[in-house]
């Protein structure tokens, strides 16, 4: 039969051939055994006759020659049997090797099949996630258009809606350690996320970053190279979120005790360089960036609560579980964490609930400058005092502020908005720009090229008196734009007065 033989029939015929070989060996053994036993009996009989003293010489000579022939034949049969035994042993060994090889081959085939099935399931899951994302985008776009909040002319702006879907494919970059281990455990709990991981930043060639929409850099210990980080970011074509876990002191490397850490290797300066590089790429490429600064990673009994603060503040330690949860909160549940930076430490208390996390991330809105509980004092009474008494002194002459303010009342308090005085002085450079603008006929657009914040976004301080989660007063920056210059002197004067006056008012109540 010239047609290819099926795999199962081929293996069955191999087994039959091996069985036939074993049967042949058994038949040969059965044939040789009687002959060997007969030769042994004849040899024994000849030996007995040789011991008789009355036997004739002729009989003895013939018996000796017969015994020599039988002995020679016996030796030949024994050699034959030894050869057959060796053949049988070799055949048995070959049969065992063949069986072992077949089992290993079957195991490899089964593993390959399982791997292919797993890859097919993952591909189906990715397609389903993309389909769901597309449907959500389409529904959001239709909703905005139906409510008049968007039109067909601004479809490009609707691309930003995908930011609200949260991360889908997360790549964790960094060396193993307690913080990264805690983060990986928390990410894997959310089975909707597809996770990639890498032991070191320079070994990321095996990671598929083309489908990655979220990158988390564990830079709390190792000083990352800015060029390598930027090159890696360029490989993620669908990037929407970047979280950098950095160290406390990157913005205070000239202050003690951070000068000691930065003295020899400049590690804090290198980490600050990475932070600035990612923030610049965030503005150019359009992805969101969050920088989380942590101190020494340590777990201490009873230190399960957390405290957060905007920027680079505080110096204490933080538990790995708390820092890992802050990363996930920033990615999935806290819009205030987008495009900002904050510090986190552990404090004495119980592990935070979701309400506690929401309240801590509230510090990033503005950002917050100060908060103080009111105790048993009524929040409504404090709000009236802020509106009618405390805020009014800042619009009077002699307030001490270098930048004047105006008062804007809100539902929970007031806003003290800075209103810098406009100077009529025009520099020679500005005058030349205006002349060129008049020559081109776009004099009305002369202010478009001027750098700086909009005229109504000069900054300010908002005082909010809240009843929930408990009576308290908070102060945060308001009326801010990206180019707004912070009025540090006026802000410091108002905040110092607020803290002192609130304490005095509470005591008077």
PyMOL commands that set and color helices and strands:
alter all, ss='L'
color gray80, all
select helices_A, chain A and resi 7-50+57-146+152-165+178-189+201-206+226-235+258-262+267-285+320-332+335-337+354-364+379-395+428-440+443-445+488-508
alter helices_A, ss='H'
color red, helices_A
select strands_A, chain A and resi 169-173+194-198+214-218+241-247+288-294+305-310+340-347+368-373+405-409+413-418+460-466+472-477
alter strands_A, ss='S'
color yellow, strands_A
deselect
rebuild
show_as cartoon
